[in-house]
Amino acid sequence: LKAFEAAWTVACKVAASTMVLPPGYTFLIGPISFSGRNCESNITFQLDGKIIAPTSSVARGSLMQWLQFKILKGITIIWKGIIDGQGSVWWND
């Protein structure tokens, strides 16, 4: 999670930058908010690999969203990879 937050922080500093999650890799990430409060405009989030949600309700903490994009100007999401939200873990707890 820290690596994602750090990569997002760097991408936000440059207008029209791209954050790429490369193919062939799987990333386990906890709840995260990609916020644009301090971002330049026209950021691209490119998912070519796979991201999976934690299976523990403890790992998700108090957030209701697993992935959140908010307060962004001109965000582009390119989604060629896989998002596995671990389904019932989020609504059965």
C-alpha positions in Angstrom: 0.0 0.0 0.0 2.8 2.4 0.8 4.4 1.9 -2.6 1.0 2.7 -4.3 0.6 5.8 -2.2 4.2 6.9 -3.0 3.8 6.3 -6.7 0.5 8.2 -6.8 2.1 11.1 -4.9 4.9 11.3 -7.6 2.4 11.0 -10.5 0.3 13.8 -9.0 3.2 16.2 -9.2 3.4 16.1 -13.0 0.5 17.1 -15.3 -0.5 14.4 -17.8 1.6 11.7 -16.0 0.8 8.0 -16.0 0.8 5.5 -13.1 1.2 2.0 -14.6 0.6 -1.3 -12.8 2.5 -3.6 -15.2 1.3 -6.8 -16.7 2.3 -10.1 -15.1 2.3 -8.8 -11.6 -0.3 -9.2 -8.8 -0.7 -6.5 -6.2 -2.5 -7.0 -2.8 -3.7 -3.5 -1.8 -5.8 -2.5 1.1 -8.4 0.3 0.9 -6.8 3.3 -0.9 -8.1 6.7 -2.0 -6.4 8.2 -5.0 -7.1 11.8 -4.2 -6.5 14.7 -6.4 -6.5 17.4 -3.8 -2.8 18.1 -4.5 -2.7 16.7 -8.0 -2.0 18.2 -11.4 -4.6 17.6 -14.1 -5.0 14.8 -16.6 -3.4 11.9 -14.7 -3.7 8.4 -16.2 -4.1 5.3 -14.0 -3.2 2.3 -16.2 -3.9 -1.2 -14.8 -2.3 -3.9 -16.9 -1.6 -6.3 -14.0 -3.9 -7.6 -11.3 -4.9 -6.0 -8.0 -6.7 -7.9 -5.3 -8.4 -6.7 -2.1 -7.6 -8.0 1.3 -9.8 -10.8 2.7 -9.7 -9.5 6.2 -12.1 -6.9 7.4 -9.4 -5.7 9.8 -7.2 -4.9 6.8 -9.8 -2.6 5.3 -10.2 -0.5 8.4 -13.1 1.9 8.6 -13.2 2.7 4.8 -16.3 1.6 2.9 -14.6 1.8 -0.5 -11.7 -0.4 -1.5 -10.6 1.7 -4.4 -11.5 5.3 -4.6 -10.7 8.1 -7.1 -11.8 11.5 -5.9 -11.2 15.2 -6.4 -9.4 14.7 -9.7 -9.3 16.9 -12.8 -9.3 14.9 -16.1 -8.5 11.4 -14.7 -8.2 8.6 -17.3 -8.4 5.0 -16.2 -7.1 2.4 -18.6 -8.1 -1.0 -17.5 -6.6 -4.0 -19.3 -5.8 -6.0 -16.2 -7.9 -7.6 -13.4 -9.5 -6.2 -10.3 -10.5 -8.9 -7.8 -12.4 -7.3 -5.0 -12.7 -10.6 -3.1 -16.5 -10.3 -3.3 -18.4 -11.4 -0.2 -15.7 -10.4 2.3 -16.9 -6.8 1.7 -20.6 -7.4 2.3 -20.7 -10.3 4.7 -18.9 -8.7 7.6 
